[in-house]
Amino acid sequence: MIRSVPITNLRKNIFDYARLVSEEGYEIEVEKNGKKIFKLTKIERGPKEAAKRALKIARKLGGIWKNVDSEFFRGKKEKIYMKKLGSW
């Protein structure tokens, strides 16, 4: 559901509107001088979804990183490996 509110009303009741957005799924359109200036919506993708996506990408890149050991990110081996990669 979409709800339009003036910016002063939002400023006074920010926590009430935050609850409406997060718990009840409202979308809040904020108005100033009769014009809509921004919209508050619930963020559907959280850290859990971002981590799942990163893991999916890492699995696809797995073949590239076959010979990586614990010393890779320390100096000489990193430089040698980056030279082998060339430009992307």
N, CA, C and O atoms as CSV, one atom per row, in Angstrom:
chain,resi,resn,atom,element,x,y,z
A,1,MET,N,N,0.826,-1.172,0.000
A,1,MET,CA,C,0.000,0.000,0.000
A,1,MET,C,C,0.879,1.248,0.000
A,1,MET,O,O,1.918,1.277,0.660
A,2,ILE,N,N,0.475,2.257,-0.724
A,2,ILE,CA,C,1.242,3.493,-0.814
A,2,ILE,C,C,0.548,4.571,0.003
A,2,ILE,O,O,-0.673,4.726,-0.039
A,3,ARG,N,N,1.348,5.298,0.734
A,3,ARG,CA,C,0.819,6.370,1.576
A,3,ARG,C,C,1.627,7.632,1.327
A,3,ARG,O,O,2.857,7.573,1.307
A,4,SER,N,N,0.973,8.773,1.136
A,4,SER,CA,C,1.663,10.049,0.948
A,4,SER,C,C,1.585,10.852,2.237
A,4,SER,O,O,0.519,10.985,2.838
A,5,VAL,N,N,2.728,11.385,2.654
A,5,VAL,CA,C,2.772,12.187,3.881
A,5,VAL,C,C,3.637,13.419,3.654
A,5,VAL,O,O,4.604,13.367,2.894
A,6,PRO,N,N,3.293,14.537,4.313
A,6,PRO,CA,C,4.155,15.712,4.233
A,6,PRO,C,C,5.459,15.473,5.017
A,6,PRO,O,O,5.498,14.668,5.948
A,7,ILE,N,N,6.502,16.175,4.627
A,7,ILE,CA,C,7.807,15.951,5.233
A,7,ILE,C,C,7.815,16.305,6.721
A,7,ILE,O,O,8.519,15.657,7.495
A,8,THR,N,N,7.060,17.305,7.133
A,8,THR,CA,C,7.028,17.654,8.561
A,8,THR,C,C,6.366,16.555,9.380
A,8,THR,O,O,6.775,16.283,10.509
A,9,ASN,N,N,5.349,15.927,8.814
A,9,ASN,CA,C,4.694,14.819,9.504
A,9,ASN,C,C,5.645,13.628,9.618
A,9,ASN,O,O,5.674,12.946,10.642
A,10,LEU,N,N,6.420,13.382,8.566
A,10,LEU,CA,C,7.404,12.308,8.612
A,10,LEU,C,C,8.453,12.594,9.684
A,10,LEU,O,O,8.848,11.704,10.437
A,11,ARG,N,N,8.893,13.841,9.741
A,11,ARG,CA,C,9.911,14.221,10.719
A,11,ARG,C,C,9.413,14.005,12.144
A,11,ARG,O,O,10.170,13.563,13.009
A,12,LYS,N,N,8.155,14.312,12.387
A,12,LYS,CA,C,7.585,14.158,13.734
A,12,LYS,C,C,7.369,12.698,14.113
A,12,LYS,O,O,7.527,12.331,15.277
A,13,ASN,N,N,7.009,11.864,13.143
A,13,ASN,CA,C,6.628,10.473,13.425
A,13,ASN,C,C,7.487,9.463,12.666
A,13,ASN,O,O,6.972,8.467,12.156
A,14,ILE,N,N,8.770,9.712,12.591
A,14,ILE,CA,C,9.660,8.873,11.776
A,14,ILE,C,C,9.637,7.411,12.206
A,14,ILE,O,O,9.674,6.520,11.356
A,15,PHE,N,N,9.577,7.148,13.511
A,15,PHE,CA,C,9.615,5.765,13.980
A,15,PHE,C,C,8.318,5.024,13.670
A,15,PHE,O,O,8.341,3.823,13.400
A,16,ASP,N,N,7.202,5.721,13.708
A,16,ASP,CA,C,5.931,5.098,13.339
A,16,ASP,C,C,5.930,4.713,11.857
A,16,ASP,O,O,5.476,3.629,11.489
A,17,TYR,N,N,6.441,5.605,11.019
A,17,TYR,CA,C,6.494,5.310,9.587
A,17,TYR,C,C,7.505,4.204,9.280
A,17,TYR,O,O,7.285,3.389,8.384
A,18,ALA,N,N,8.609,4.179,10.021
A,18,ALA,CA,C,9.593,3.109,9.835
A,18,ALA,C,C,8.974,1.757,10.158
A,18,ALA,O,O,9.237,0.775,9.464
A,19,ARG,N,N,8.162,1.695,11.194
A,19,ARG,CA,C,7.476,0.457,11.549
A,19,ARG,C,C,6.493,0.055,10.457
A,19,ARG,O,O,6.408,-1.120,10.099
A,20,LEU,N,N,5.745,1.028,9.921
A,20,LEU,CA,C,4.799,0.725,8.846
A,20,LEU,C,C,5.522,0.132,7.628
A,20,LEU,O,O,5.041,-0.821,7.015
A,21,VAL,N,N,6.667,0.703,7.291
A,21,VAL,CA,C,7.419,0.235,6.132
A,21,VAL,C,C,8.000,-1.151,6.388
A,21,VAL,O,O,7.860,-2.047,5.556
A,22,SER,N,N,8.650,-1.332,7.534
A,22,SER,CA,C,9.357,-2.594,7.772
A,22,SER,C,C,8.437,-3.749,8.119
A,22,SER,O,O,8.649,-4.864,7.643
A,23,GLU,N,N,7.429,-3.514,8.929
A,23,GLU,CA,C,6.593,-4.615,9.402
A,23,GLU,C,C,5.344,-4.848,8.569
A,23,GLU,O,O,4.920,-5.990,8.392
A,24,GLU,N,N,4.751,-3.777,8.056
A,24,GLU,CA,C,3.483,-3.926,7.348
A,24,GLU,C,C,3.599,-3.766,5.836
A,24,GLU,O,O,2.611,-3.925,5.119
A,25,GLY,N,N,4.807,-3.451,5.341
A,25,GLY,CA,C,5.027,-3.412,3.907
A,25,GLY,C,C,4.507,-2.181,3.186
A,25,GLY,O,O,4.339,-2.217,1.967
A,26,TYR,N,N,4.249,-1.104,3.894
A,26,TYR,CA,C,3.796,0.130,3.262
A,26,TYR,C,C,4.923,0.763,2.464
A,26,TYR,O,O,6.098,0.528,2.743
A,27,GLU,N,N,4.567,1.557,1.482
A,27,GLU,CA,C,5.497,2.440,0.789
A,27,GLU,C,C,5.067,3.859,1.129
A,27,GLU,O,O,3.900,4.212,0.961
A,28,ILE,N,N,5.993,4.666,1.602
A,28,ILE,CA,C,5.686,6.029,2.034
A,28,ILE,C,C,6.276,7.003,1.026
A,28,ILE,O,O,7.487,7.020,0.807
A,29,GLU,N,N,5.418,7.816,0.412
A,29,GLU,CA,C,5.873,8.872,-0.487
A,29,GLU,C,C,5.870,10.177,0.299
A,29,GLU,O,O,4.846,10.577,0.853
A,30,VAL,N,N,7.017,10.830,0.341
A,30,VAL,CA,C,7.163,12.050,1.136
A,30,VAL,C,C,7.028,13.254,0.220
A,30,VAL,O,O,7.643,13.322,-0.845
A,31,GLU,N,N,6.207,14.204,0.660
A,31,GLU,CA,C,5.933,15.400,-0.138
A,31,GLU,C,C,6.477,16.645,0.542
A,31,GLU,O,O,6.501,16.749,1.769
A,32,LYS,N,N,6.911,17.585,-0.284
A,32,LYS,CA,C,7.318,18.896,0.198
A,32,LYS,C,C,6.771,19.916,-0.787
A,32,LYS,O,O,7.029,19.836,-1.987
A,33,ASN,N,N,6.017,20.871,-0.274
A,33,ASN,CA,C,5.363,21.890,-1.104
A,33,ASN,C,C,4.474,21.256,-2.183
A,33,ASN,O,O,4.379,21.773,-3.296
A,34,GLY,N,N,3.836,20.154,-1.852
A,34,GLY,CA,C,2.926,19.497,-2.772
A,34,GLY,C,C,3.585,18.612,-3.816
A,34,GLY,O,O,2.891,18.020,-4.643
A,35,LYS,N,N,4.913,18.507,-3.798
A,35,LYS,CA,C,5.633,17.675,-4.772
A,35,LYS,C,C,6.251,16.490,-4.050
A,35,LYS,O,O,6.777,16.626,-2.946
A,36,LYS,N,N,6.184,15.344,-4.677
A,36,LYS,CA,C,6.803,14.146,-4.110
A,36,LYS,C,C,8.313,14.246,-4.289
A,36,LYS,O,O,8.809,14.451,-5.398
A,37,ILE,N,N,9.048,14.096,-3.162
A,37,ILE,CA,C,10.500,14.254,-3.253
A,37,ILE,C,C,11.252,12.940,-3.063
A,37,ILE,O,O,12.346,12.781,-3.605
A,38,PHE,N,N,10.695,11.996,-2.308
A,38,PHE,CA,C,11.302,10.676,-2.212
A,38,PHE,C,C,10.302,9.671,-1.692
A,38,PHE,O,O,9.221,10.024,-1.222
A,39,LYS,N,N,10.691,8.393,-1.787
A,39,LYS,CA,C,9.821,7.300,-1.381
A,39,LYS,C,C,10.579,6.384,-0.430
A,39,LYS,O,O,11.750,6.082,-0.660
A,40,LEU,N,N,9.928,5.946,0.621
A,40,LEU,CA,C,10.498,4.975,1.553
A,40,LEU,C,C,9.897,3.618,1.246
A,40,LEU,O,O,8.677,3.459,1.228
A,41,THR,N,N,10.759,2.638,1.002
A,41,THR,CA,C,10.297,1.277,0.746
A,41,THR,C,C,11.156,0.302,1.528
A,41,THR,O,O,12.265,0.629,1.949
A,42,LYS,N,N,10.638,-0.879,1.713
A,42,LYS,CA,C,11.372,-1.913,2.421
A,42,LYS,C,C,12.434,-2.502,1.502
A,42,LYS,O,O,12.177,-2.742,0.323
A,43,ILE,N,N,13.610,-2.730,2.037
A,43,ILE,CA,C,14.687,-3.354,1.276
A,43,ILE,C,C,14.498,-4.854,1.362
A,43,ILE,O,O,14.501,-5.429,2.451
A,44,GLU,N,N,14.334,-5.481,0.220
A,44,GLU,CA,C,14.079,-6.918,0.191
A,44,GLU,C,C,15.352,-7.736,0.295
A,44,GLU,O,O,15.355,-8.804,0.907
A,45,ARG,N,N,16.438,-7.245,-0.300
A,45,ARG,CA,C,17.692,-7.986,-0.246
A,45,ARG,C,C,18.502,-7.541,0.952
A,45,ARG,O,O,18.889,-6.377,1.049
A,46,GLY,N,N,18.754,-8.442,1.847
A,46,GLY,CA,C,19.555,-8.148,3.017
A,46,GLY,C,C,20.921,-8.781,2.909
A,46,GLY,O,O,21.296,-9.269,1.842
A,47,PRO,N,N,21.675,-8.782,4.001
A,47,PRO,CA,C,23.016,-9.362,3.981
A,47,PRO,C,C,23.025,-10.855,3.657
A,47,PRO,O,O,23.969,-11.352,3.042
A,48,LYS,N,N,21.987,-11.563,4.065
A,48,LYS,CA,C,21.930,-12.998,3.803
A,48,LYS,C,C,21.852,-13.274,2.298
A,48,LYS,O,O,22.544,-14.155,1.787
A,49,GLU,N,N,21.014,-12.522,1.600
A,49,GLU,CA,C,20.876,-12.701,0.162
A,49,GLU,C,C,22.153,-12.278,-0.564
A,49,GLU,O,O,22.548,-12.909,-1.545
A,50,ALA,N,N,22.797,-11.211,-0.085
A,50,ALA,CA,C,24.048,-10.762,-0.705
A,50,ALA,C,C,25.139,-11.814,-0.534
A,50,ALA,O,O,25.926,-12.046,-1.451
A,51,ALA,N,N,25.188,-12.448,0.629
A,51,ALA,CA,C,26.184,-13.496,0.871
A,51,ALA,C,C,25.936,-14.705,-0.034
A,51,ALA,O,O,26.881,-15.298,-0.555
A,52,LYS,N,N,24.662,-15.069,-0.219
A,52,LYS,CA,C,24.341,-16.183,-1.117
A,52,LYS,C,C,24.783,-15.887,-2.545
A,52,LYS,O,O,25.317,-16.756,-3.234
A,53,ARG,N,N,24.554,-14.648,-2.982
A,53,ARG,CA,C,24.955,-14.254,-4.335
A,53,ARG,C,C,26.472,-14.273,-4.474
A,53,ARG,O,O,26.992,-14.738,-5.487
A,54,ALA,N,N,27.183,-13.775,-3.473
A,54,ALA,CA,C,28.651,-13.775,-3.510
A,54,ALA,C,C,29.189,-15.209,-3.561
A,54,ALA,O,O,30.154,-15.490,-4.273
A,55,LEU,N,N,28.567,-16.103,-2.810
A,55,LEU,CA,C,28.993,-17.499,-2.812
A,55,LEU,C,C,28.765,-18.144,-4.175
A,55,LEU,O,O,29.588,-18.930,-4.645
A,56,LYS,N,N,27.649,-17.809,-4.801
A,56,LYS,CA,C,27.347,-18.343,-6.127
A,56,LYS,C,C,28.398,-17.885,-7.145
A,56,LYS,O,O,28.851,-18.671,-7.977
A,57,ILE,N,N,28.777,-16.610,-7.069
A,57,ILE,CA,C,29.796,-16.075,-7.978
A,57,ILE,C,C,31.151,-16.704,-7.675
A,57,ILE,O,O,31.901,-17.036,-8.592
A,58,ALA,N,N,31.469,-16.870,-6.381
A,58,ALA,CA,C,32.757,-17.462,-5.994
A,58,ALA,C,C,32.880,-18.894,-6.516
A,58,ALA,O,O,33.961,-19.319,-6.922
A,59,ARG,N,N,31.777,-19.629,-6.504
A,59,ARG,CA,C,31.811,-20.998,-7.035
A,59,ARG,C,C,32.124,-21.013,-8.520
A,59,ARG,O,O,32.837,-21.891,-9.007
A,60,LYS,N,N,31.581,-20.025,-9.245
A,60,LYS,CA,C,31.857,-19.944,-10.680
A,60,LYS,C,C,33.315,-19.585,-10.940
A,60,LYS,O,O,33.895,-20.027,-11.932
A,61,LEU,N,N,33.907,-18.791,-10.059
A,61,LEU,CA,C,35.298,-18.379,-10.210
A,61,LEU,C,C,36.273,-19.395,-9.631
A,61,LEU,O,O,37.486,-19.210,-9.729
A,62,GLY,N,N,35.766,-20.453,-9.037
A,62,GLY,CA,C,36.602,-21.432,-8.350
A,62,GLY,C,C,37.729,-21.993,-9.173
A,62,GLY,O,O,38.815,-22.220,-8.640
A,63,GLY,N,N,37.518,-22.224,-10.440
A,63,GLY,CA,C,38.552,-22.782,-11.287
A,63,GLY,C,C,39.720,-21.839,-11.488
A,63,GLY,O,O,40.838,-22.292,-11.735
A,64,ILE,N,N,39.494,-20.554,-11.390
A,64,ILE,CA,C,40.548,-19.565,-11.578
A,64,ILE,C,C,41.539,-19.606,-10.415
A,64,ILE,O,O,42.731,-19.365,-10.608
A,65,TRP,N,N,41.056,-19.910,-9.214
A,65,TRP,CA,C,41.857,-19.817,-8.001
A,65,TRP,C,C,42.349,-21.189,-7.522
A,65,TRP,O,O,42.316,-21.458,-6.322
A,66,LYS,N,N,42.792,-22.037,-8.403
A,66,LYS,CA,C,43.178,-23.402,-8.032
A,66,LYS,C,C,44.392,-23.469,-7.117
A,66,LYS,O,O,44.383,-24.212,-6.136
A,67,ASN,N,N,45.425,-22.713,-7.419
A,67,ASN,CA,C,46.700,-22.859,-6.713
A,67,ASN,C,C,46.939,-21.759,-5.677
A,67,ASN,O,O,48.065,-21.283,-5.534
A,68,VAL,N,N,45.928,-21.366,-4.977
A,68,VAL,CA,C,46.065,-20.299,-3.979
A,68,VAL,C,C,46.379,-20.921,-2.627
A,68,VAL,O,O,45.665,-21.807,-2.159
A,69,ASP,N,N,47.459,-20.447,-2.000
A,69,ASP,CA,C,47.771,-20.926,-0.651
A,69,ASP,C,C,47.732,-19.752,0.333
A,69,ASP,O,O,47.405,-18.631,-0.057
A,70,SER,N,N,48.057,-19.997,1.586
A,70,SER,CA,C,47.928,-18.971,2.617
A,70,SER,C,C,48.875,-17.796,2.421
A,70,SER,O,O,48.632,-16.716,2.959
A,71,GLU,N,N,49.956,-17.988,1.657
A,71,GLU,CA,C,50.912,-16.909,1.437
A,71,GLU,C,C,50.533,-16.015,0.259
A,71,GLU,O,O,51.211,-15.023,-0.007
A,72,PHE,N,N,49.459,-16.358,-0.447
A,72,PHE,CA,C,49.078,-15.639,-1.661
A,72,PHE,C,C,48.916,-14.141,-1.450
A,72,PHE,O,O,49.369,-13.354,-2.281
A,73,PHE,N,N,48.292,-13.739,-0.378
A,73,PHE,CA,C,47.969,-12.332,-0.177
A,73,PHE,C,C,49.098,-11.556,0.504
A,73,PHE,O,O,48.876,-10.461,1.021
A,74,ARG,N,N,50.278,-12.107,0.505
A,74,ARG,CA,C,51.428,-11.457,1.144
A,74,ARG,C,C,52.573,-11.271,0.156
A,74,ARG,O,O,53.421,-12.154,0.029
A,75,GLY,N,N,52.614,-10.176,-0.526
A,75,GLY,CA,C,53.785,-9.778,-1.285
A,75,GLY,C,C,54.075,-10.455,-2.602
A,75,GLY,O,O,53.302,-10.332,-3.553
A,76,LYS,N,N,55.192,-11.177,-2.668
A,76,LYS,CA,C,55.768,-11.657,-3.918
A,76,LYS,C,C,54.830,-12.550,-4.719
A,76,LYS,O,O,54.678,-12.351,-5.924
A,77,LYS,N,N,54.204,-13.521,-4.081
A,77,LYS,CA,C,53.320,-14.439,-4.813
A,77,LYS,C,C,52.123,-13.705,-5.397
A,77,LYS,O,O,51.672,-14.024,-6.497
A,78,GLU,N,N,51.609,-12.727,-4.668
A,78,GLU,CA,C,50.481,-11.945,-5.176
A,78,GLU,C,C,50.902,-11.184,-6.426
A,78,GLU,O,O,50.166,-11.172,-7.413
A,79,LYS,N,N,52.051,-10.559,-6.407
A,79,LYS,CA,C,52.521,-9.794,-7.568
A,79,LYS,C,C,52.716,-10.688,-8.788
A,79,LYS,O,O,52.336,-10.323,-9.901
A,80,ILE,N,N,53.309,-11.860,-8.574
A,80,ILE,CA,C,53.526,-12.795,-9.680
A,80,ILE,C,C,52.196,-13.242,-10.271
A,80,ILE,O,O,52.041,-13.297,-11.491
A,81,TYR,N,N,51.239,-13.561,-9.409
A,81,TYR,CA,C,49.937,-14.019,-9.885
A,81,TYR,C,C,49.219,-12.919,-10.655
A,81,TYR,O,O,48.614,-13.186,-11.694
A,82,MET,N,N,49.277,-11.686,-10.160
A,82,MET,CA,C,48.602,-10.576,-10.839
A,82,MET,C,C,49.221,-10.306,-12.209
A,82,MET,O,O,48.512,-9.936,-13.145
A,83,LYS,N,N,50.532,-10.488,-12.336
A,83,LYS,CA,C,51.174,-10.320,-13.644
A,83,LYS,C,C,50.682,-11.375,-14.625
A,83,LYS,O,O,50.497,-11.087,-15.808
A,84,LYS,N,N,50.471,-12.583,-14.146
A,84,LYS,CA,C,49.970,-13.657,-15.015
A,84,LYS,C,C,48.552,-13.381,-15.498
A,84,LYS,O,O,48.183,-13.777,-16.603
A,85,LEU,N,N,47.757,-12.702,-14.673
A,85,LEU,CA,C,46.369,-12.410,-15.066
A,85,LEU,C,C,46.303,-11.449,-16.233
A,85,LEU,O,O,45.420,-11.568,-17.083
A,86,GLY,N,N,47.218,-10.501,-16.290
A,86,GLY,CA,C,47.193,-9.514,-17.360
A,86,GLY,C,C,46.106,-8.495,-17.117
A,86,GLY,O,O,45.744,-8.244,-15.968
A,87,SER,N,N,45.579,-7.905,-18.165
A,87,SER,CA,C,44.517,-6.914,-18.021
A,87,SER,C,C,43.166,-7.591,-18.242
A,87,SER,O,O,43.053,-8.533,-19.026
A,88,TRP,N,N,42.170,-7.110,-17.558
A,88,TRP,CA,C,40.839,-7.704,-17.641
A,88,TRP,C,C,40.104,-7.016,-18.717
A,88,TRP,O,O,38.947,-7.343,-18.981
